[in-house]
Amino acid sequence: MPSAADIRQMTDGEIEQALQDAKQEMFNLRFQWNMGQLEDYNRIRQLKKDVARYLTIQRERELAAEVVAALAQEEADDE
């Protein structure tokens, strides 16, 4: 389970890939659960939290980019 600090060190592409991998694994685990073959029920819970962390940090970066763009636009308007 990667920490938020570890995820913040990742590039956008790495986060996107890790997010896709986690979602795929969660899909597979849910399928196993429905078939009665799942051995580690806690893994689904861990994956949900990981996905939430990835999405949260992606959103943080989006908001930071919007702030930077808005500040750049203000500076351009002032000139």
C-alpha distance (Angstrom), angle and dihedral (degrees) to the residues before:
residue distance angle dihedral
M1 . . .
P2 3.80 . .
S3 3.77 117.9 .
A4 3.79 122.6 -127.3
A5 3.81 89.3 -107.6
D6 3.80 90.5 54.7
I7 3.79 91.6 49.5
R8 3.81 92.0 49.1
Q9 3.82 88.2 58.0
M10 3.82 90.2 57.3
T11 3.79 123.9 92.0
D12 3.79 120.7 -115.0
G13 3.79 90.2 -103.8
E14 3.78 92.8 51.2
I15 3.80 91.1 49.9
E16 3.80 91.1 49.6
Q17 3.82 91.2 49.7
A18 3.82 92.6 47.0
L19 3.80 89.6 48.8
Q20 3.80 91.9 52.0
D21 3.82 91.1 47.0
A22 3.80 92.0 50.1
K23 3.80 92.4 48.6
Q24 3.81 91.1 48.8
E25 3.80 91.4 49.4
M26 3.80 90.7 48.0
F27 3.81 89.9 51.8
N28 3.80 90.6 51.3
L29 3.80 92.3 47.6
R30 3.79 92.2 49.7
F31 3.78 89.2 50.5
Q32 3.81 90.1 51.5
W33 3.80 89.6 47.7
N34 3.79 91.7 54.3
M35 3.79 90.1 48.9
G36 3.81 90.8 50.1
Q37 3.81 93.1 -117.1
L38 3.80 100.8 109.0
E39 3.80 113.6 120.2
D40 3.81 102.6 177.2
Y41 3.80 111.0 46.9
N42 3.80 91.5 172.8
R43 3.80 90.7 66.1
I44 3.81 90.9 71.0
R45 3.80 89.5 54.3
Q46 3.81 91.3 49.2
L47 3.79 91.6 49.5
K48 3.81 92.2 50.7
K49 3.79 89.3 54.8
D50 3.80 92.0 46.2
V51 3.80 91.3 51.3
A52 3.80 89.8 49.8
R53 3.81 90.6 51.2
Y54 3.81 92.4 49.8
L55 3.80 92.1 48.5
T56 3.81 92.8 45.8
I57 3.78 93.2 52.9
Q58 3.81 91.5 44.9
R59 3.80 88.4 54.1
E60 3.81 91.8 47.1
R61 3.80 88.8 55.5
E62 3.80 92.4 47.6
L63 3.80 91.2 51.8
A64 3.80 92.1 46.4
A65 3.81 90.1 51.8
E66 3.81 90.4 50.6
V67 3.82 91.0 51.5
V68 3.79 91.8 49.6
A69 3.80 91.0 48.2
A70 3.80 91.6 48.9
L71 3.81 91.7 50.2
A72 3.79 91.2 48.3
Q73 3.81 89.7 50.0
E74 3.81 91.2 50.4
E75 3.79 91.1 51.0
A76 3.79 90.7 48.8
D77 3.81 91.0 49.9
D78 3.81 91.9 50.0
E79 3.80 92.5 56.8
